[in-house]
Amino acid sequence: MWREFFCAGTNRRYWWSSAALMVVYVGAILFSVKFGKTISAPLPHIAVALAPVPPVIGFVALEFARIRATDELRQRIELEAATLALALGIPLLLALGLLDDAGIAHPGALTAPLLLVVVYVLAQLWAHWRYR
């Protein structure tokens, strides 16, 4: 069950691509944190701050390719999980934004992506359980 849930549509190329993207992402994060505050010119500062974004886009493209390589039932499970995650994630992010705006809570910048990943994994578990 674990392998069927987490590894559907994966192959050796997927894992190598994922590892390479993770190395690039970690390097971009470290580069951005180390040099982000030292650059004063606006355009280079923006480029350094957004350096981690291309590897994330690579992860998204890799996931789309993985999903396309699966059968129709698995694609339906992925679609339902993504739809549920979107339907739950947007109100949660809106609530966090409103609480921050009201001065009640001050979530960090990395709270939103972490929250979306957790909601997506829970939605995946639900969709997988529904079709078992």
Backbone as CSV, one residue per row, in Angstrom:
resi,resn,N_x,N_y,N_z,CA_x,CA_y,CA_z,C_x,C_y,C_z
1,MET,0.819,-1.198,0.000,0.000,0.000,0.000,0.864,1.263,0.000
2,TRP,1.907,1.274,0.846,2.747,2.468,0.937,3.362,2.793,-0.408
3,ARG,3.927,1.770,-1.057,4.594,1.972,-2.344,3.581,2.412,-3.397
4,GLU,2.405,1.801,-3.386,1.353,2.150,-4.334,0.891,3.602,-4.136
5,PHE,0.850,4.057,-2.897,0.385,5.411,-2.607,1.441,6.456,-2.935
6,PHE,2.644,6.287,-2.423,3.658,7.319,-2.565,4.483,7.218,-3.842
7,CYS,4.541,6.064,-4.449,5.452,5.861,-5.575,4.746,5.592,-6.898
8,ALA,3.446,5.811,-6.984,2.727,5.545,-8.237,3.292,6.414,-9.355
9,GLY,3.655,5.780,-10.458,4.159,6.516,-11.612,5.621,6.893,-11.542
10,THR,6.325,6.411,-10.529,7.744,6.774,-10.401,8.617,5.732,-11.082
11,ASN,9.781,6.176,-11.491,10.793,5.292,-12.050,12.157,5.858,-11.667
12,ARG,13.191,5.221,-12.142,14.541,5.662,-11.783,14.800,7.109,-12.230
13,ARG,14.330,7.459,-13.424,14.529,8.818,-13.940,13.836,9.858,-13.038
14,TYR,12.646,9.520,-12.562,11.915,10.416,-11.660,12.732,10.688,-10.399
15,TRP,13.270,9.629,-9.790,14.017,9.797,-8.546,15.312,10.574,-8.748
16,TRP,16.011,10.328,-9.870,17.226,11.092,-10.160,16.887,12.559,-10.420
17,SER,15.825,12.801,-11.175,15.411,14.186,-11.447,14.998,14.881,-10.167
18,SER,14.275,14.178,-9.321,13.843,14.739,-8.044,15.037,15.076,-7.160
19,ALA,16.019,14.181,-7.104,17.221,14.432,-6.300,18.001,15.628,-6.844
20,ALA,18.138,15.711,-8.162,18.847,16.843,-8.762,18.129,18.156,-8.476
21,LEU,16.804,18.149,-8.601,16.041,19.369,-8.303,16.174,19.761,-6.835
22,MET,16.221,18.783,-5.952,16.363,19.089,-4.528,17.725,19.709,-4.238
23,VAL,18.773,19.195,-4.864,20.109,19.767,-4.684,20.130,21.215,-5.186
24,VAL,19.548,21.444,-6.366,19.490,22.806,-6.918,18.662,23.709,-6.014
25,TYR,17.543,23.199,-5.503,16.678,23.997,-4.620,17.408,24.388,-3.334
26,VAL,18.056,23.429,-2.701,18.782,23.729,-1.458,19.898,24.727,-1.734
27,GLY,20.615,24.539,-2.839,21.650,25.501,-3.211,21.081,26.893,-3.453
28,ALA,19.935,26.965,-4.117,19.305,28.263,-4.377,18.841,28.926,-3.086
29,ILE,18.313,28.138,-2.160,17.892,28.682,-0.859,19.100,29.228,-0.107
30,LEU,20.168,28.444,-0.038,21.366,28.899,0.665,21.951,30.146,0.012
31,PHE,21.987,30.164,-1.317,22.471,31.331,-2.060,21.604,32.550,-1.770
32,SER,20.292,32.352,-1.791,19.360,33.452,-1.565,19.482,34.012,-0.148
33,VAL,19.604,33.125,0.831,19.715,33.575,2.227,21.042,34.278,2.463
34,LYS,22.125,33.726,1.898,23.455,34.298,2.146,23.655,35.646,1.454
35,PHE,23.207,35.743,0.196,23.495,36.955,-0.569,22.292,37.876,-0.759
36,GLY,21.125,37.449,-0.329,19.916,38.242,-0.545,19.942,39.609,0.110
37,LYS,20.478,39.687,1.289,20.481,40.956,2.033,21.660,41.850,1.669
38,THR,22.670,41.304,1.010,23.875,42.095,0.734,23.794,42.863,-0.575
39,ILE,22.849,42.499,-1.441,22.731,43.153,-2.747,21.762,44.324,-2.623
40,SER,22.194,45.497,-3.083,21.348,46.677,-2.936,20.645,47.079,-4.232
41,ALA,21.167,46.689,-5.375,20.518,47.034,-6.650,19.206,46.250,-6.766
42,PRO,18.130,46.910,-7.212,16.810,46.262,-7.184,16.689,44.993,-8.039
43,LEU,17.099,45.019,-9.289,16.909,43.851,-10.153,17.735,42.636,-9.713
44,PRO,19.027,42.800,-9.419,19.766,41.634,-8.903,19.216,41.128,-7.571
45,HIS,18.743,42.058,-6.733,18.164,41.665,-5.451,16.922,40.805,-5.668
46,ILE,16.073,41.185,-6.622,14.875,40.407,-6.951,15.273,39.046,-7.504
47,ALA,16.263,39.014,-8.394,16.708,37.752,-8.996,17.241,36.788,-7.936
48,VAL,18.022,37.299,-6.995,18.576,36.449,-5.941,17.458,35.975,-5.010
49,ALA,16.528,36.857,-4.687,15.420,36.476,-3.805,14.543,35.400,-4.430
50,LEU,14.375,35.444,-5.755,13.510,34.479,-6.442,14.269,33.275,-6.994
51,ALA,15.532,33.143,-6.676,16.335,32.014,-7.173,15.744,30.642,-6.846
52,PRO,15.089,30.442,-5.700,14.517,29.118,-5.417,13.258,28.777,-6.230
53,VAL,12.692,29.724,-6.938,11.436,29.470,-7.651,11.605,28.509,-8.837
54,PRO,12.618,28.641,-9.701,12.732,27.694,-10.830,12.805,26.218,-10.430
55,PRO,13.537,25.830,-9.382,13.485,24.415,-8.998,12.095,23.974,-8.546
56,VAL,11.350,24.863,-7.905,9.983,24.524,-7.500,9.118,24.298,-8.736
57,ILE,9.275,25.136,-9.748,8.550,24.945,-11.005,8.967,23.612,-11.633
58,GLY,10.233,23.253,-11.507,10.706,21.955,-11.987,10.023,20.803,-11.268
59,PHE,9.850,20.935,-9.942,9.131,19.908,-9.183,7.685,19.766,-9.673
60,VAL,7.040,20.898,-9.943,5.661,20.861,-10.439,5.602,20.139,-11.786
61,ALA,6.518,20.466,-12.685,6.555,19.802,-13.988,6.836,18.306,-13.832
62,LEU,7.718,17.951,-12.907,8.031,16.547,-12.659,6.806,15.797,-12.136
63,GLU,6.048,16.439,-11.254,4.835,15.813,-10.733,3.781,15.635,-11.821
64,PHE,3.621,16.628,-12.695,2.684,16.480,-13.803,3.082,15.312,-14.697
65,ALA,4.364,15.175,-14.978,4.841,14.058,-15.802,4.582,12.726,-15.099
66,ARG,4.797,12.687,-13.777,4.545,11.468,-13.018,3.074,11.081,-13.084
67,ILE,2.208,12.061,-12.905,0.775,11.783,-12.924,0.330,11.334,-14.312
68,ARG,0.870,11.956,-15.354,0.506,11.558,-16.721,0.933,10.132,-17.034
69,ALA,1.940,9.630,-16.331,2.439,8.282,-16.589,1.628,7.198,-15.868
70,THR,0.627,7.592,-15.102,-0.171,6.616,-14.357,-1.465,6.296,-15.108
71,ASP,-2.194,5.332,-14.581,-3.460,4.958,-15.213,-4.564,5.951,-14.856
72,GLU,-5.738,5.754,-15.451,-6.832,6.719,-15.293,-7.342,6.803,-13.860
73,LEU,-7.382,5.679,-13.157,-7.853,5.706,-11.771,-6.896,6.521,-10.909
74,ARG,-5.600,6.300,-11.079,-4.630,7.080,-10.292,-4.711,8.556,-10.638
75,GLN,-4.922,8.884,-11.913,-5.076,10.283,-12.302,-6.309,10.885,-11.639
76,ARG,-7.381,10.101,-11.543,-8.598,10.596,-10.882,-8.347,10.832,-9.395
77,ILE,-7.620,9.919,-8.752,-7.273,10.088,-7.345,-6.457,11.366,-7.151
78,GLU,-5.478,11.578,-8.020,-4.637,12.783,-7.937,-5.470,14.043,-8.148
79,LEU,-6.384,13.998,-9.113,-7.233,15.163,-9.381,-8.137,15.475,-8.197
80,GLU,-8.741,14.455,-7.622,-9.600,14.686,-6.463,-8.802,15.208,-5.272
81,ALA,-7.610,14.677,-5.070,-6.768,15.145,-3.969,-6.365,16.600,-4.183
82,ALA,-5.983,16.945,-5.412,-5.584,18.329,-5.696,-6.764,19.284,-5.547
83,THR,-7.935,18.860,-5.996,-9.124,19.708,-5.877,-9.497,19.913,-4.414
84,LEU,-9.463,18.849,-3.634,-9.762,18.963,-2.212,-8.730,19.834,-1.503
85,ALA,-7.462,19.652,-1.840,-6.405,20.469,-1.226,-6.595,21.942,-1.562
86,LEU,-6.979,22.228,-2.796,-7.232,23.610,-3.190,-8.434,24.177,-2.446
87,ALA,-9.497,23.377,-2.368,-10.728,23.824,-1.699,-10.511,24.061,-0.204
88,LEU,-9.635,23.307,0.419,-9.338,23.501,1.841,-8.205,24.493,2.065
89,GLY,-7.227,24.483,1.167,-6.048,25.333,1.348,-6.328,26.813,1.194
90,ILE,-7.145,27.181,0.227,-7.431,28.610,0.008,-8.118,29.246,1.214
91,PRO,-9.189,28.647,1.778,-9.771,29.267,2.983,-8.806,29.316,4.172
92,LEU,-7.960,28.279,4.319,-6.980,28.309,5.408,-5.972,29.442,5.221
93,LEU,-5.494,29.614,3.986,-4.557,30.709,3.722,-5.236,32.066,3.884
94,LEU,-6.487,32.163,3.465,-7.239,33.407,3.655,-7.384,33.712,5.141
95,ALA,-7.713,32.691,5.931,-7.854,32.890,7.375,-6.534,33.342,7.997
96,LEU,-5.431,32.713,7.597,-4.122,33.137,8.122,-3.804,34.578,7.729
97,GLY,-4.114,34.938,6.488,-3.880,36.309,6.034,-4.724,37.320,6.798
98,LEU,-5.977,36.978,7.042,-6.850,37.888,7.792,-6.412,38.015,9.250
99,LEU,-5.993,36.903,9.857,-5.479,36.962,11.227,-4.199,37.792,11.298
100,ASP,-3.359,37.678,10.288,-2.138,38.479,10.237,-2.482,39.951,10.061
101,ASP,-3.427,40.225,9.185,-3.847,41.605,8.951,-4.456,42.229,10.202
102,ALA,-5.162,41.420,10.989,-5.780,41.921,12.219,-4.779,42.016,13.365
103,GLY,-3.580,41.480,13.172,-2.562,41.546,14.221,-2.708,40.460,15.266
104,ILE,-3.521,39.460,15.005,-3.751,38.382,15.970,-2.667,37.319,15.881
105,ALA,-2.322,36.921,14.666,-1.284,35.911,14.454,-0.344,36.420,13.373
106,HIS,0.903,36.031,13.455,1.899,36.455,12.468,2.633,35.234,11.930
107,PRO,1.980,34.525,11.001,2.637,33.328,10.450,3.843,33.711,9.612
108,GLY,4.835,32.861,9.615,6.037,33.099,8.826,5.765,32.904,7.347
109,ALA,6.719,33.306,6.540,6.568,33.226,5.088,6.501,31.784,4.600
110,LEU,7.121,30.866,5.308,7.114,29.472,4.883,5.927,28.687,5.433
111,THR,5.038,29.343,6.175,3.863,28.673,6.711,2.910,28.260,5.598
112,ALA,2.705,29.116,4.611,1.742,28.828,3.543,2.139,27.602,2.726
113,PRO,3.377,27.501,2.213,3.721,26.287,1.463,3.634,25.027,2.312
114,LEU,4.075,25.100,3.560,4.007,23.944,4.446,2.560,23.536,4.679
115,LEU,1.695,24.506,4.915,0.276,24.234,5.116,-0.327,23.570,3.884
116,LEU,-0.001,24.072,2.698,-0.543,23.500,1.469,-0.048,22.069,1.252
117,VAL,1.207,21.799,1.563,1.731,20.442,1.416,1.022,19.490,2.381
118,VAL,0.836,19.905,3.624,0.154,19.061,4.605,-1.285,18.787,4.168
119,VAL,-1.991,19.821,3.714,-3.370,19.638,3.252,-3.400,18.712,2.046
120,TYR,-2.447,18.854,1.124,-2.403,18.004,-0.066,-2.132,16.544,0.298
121,VAL,-1.213,16.291,1.217,-0.917,14.917,1.629,-2.142,14.303,2.313
122,LEU,-2.818,15.070,3.167,-4.035,14.557,3.803,-5.124,14.282,2.768
123,ALA,-5.246,15.149,1.776,-6.219,14.937,0.707,-5.853,13.706,-0.119
124,GLN,-4.565,13.478,-0.336,-4.107,12.272,-1.039,-4.497,11.023,-0.253
125,LEU,-4.264,11.055,1.048,-4.628,9.913,1.886,-6.130,9.647,1.811
126,TRP,-6.918,10.700,1.884,-8.369,10.553,1.803,-8.792,9.970,0.463
127,ALA,-8.281,10.513,-0.620,-8.656,10.035,-1.964,-8.198,8.599,-2.171
128,HIS,-7.001,8.264,-1.688,-6.499,6.900,-1.825,-7.386,5.941,-1.023
129,TRP,-7.758,6.324,0.185,-8.612,5.497,1.007,-9.975,5.301,0.347
130,ARG,-10.474,6.325,-0.269,-11.788,6.279,-0.911,-11.836,5.284,-2.063
131,TYR,-10.743,5.112,-2.779,-10.717,4.225,-3.945,-10.020,2.887,-3.694
132,ARG,-9.713,2.578,-2.444,-8.993,1.314,-2.200,-9.832,0.106,-2.453
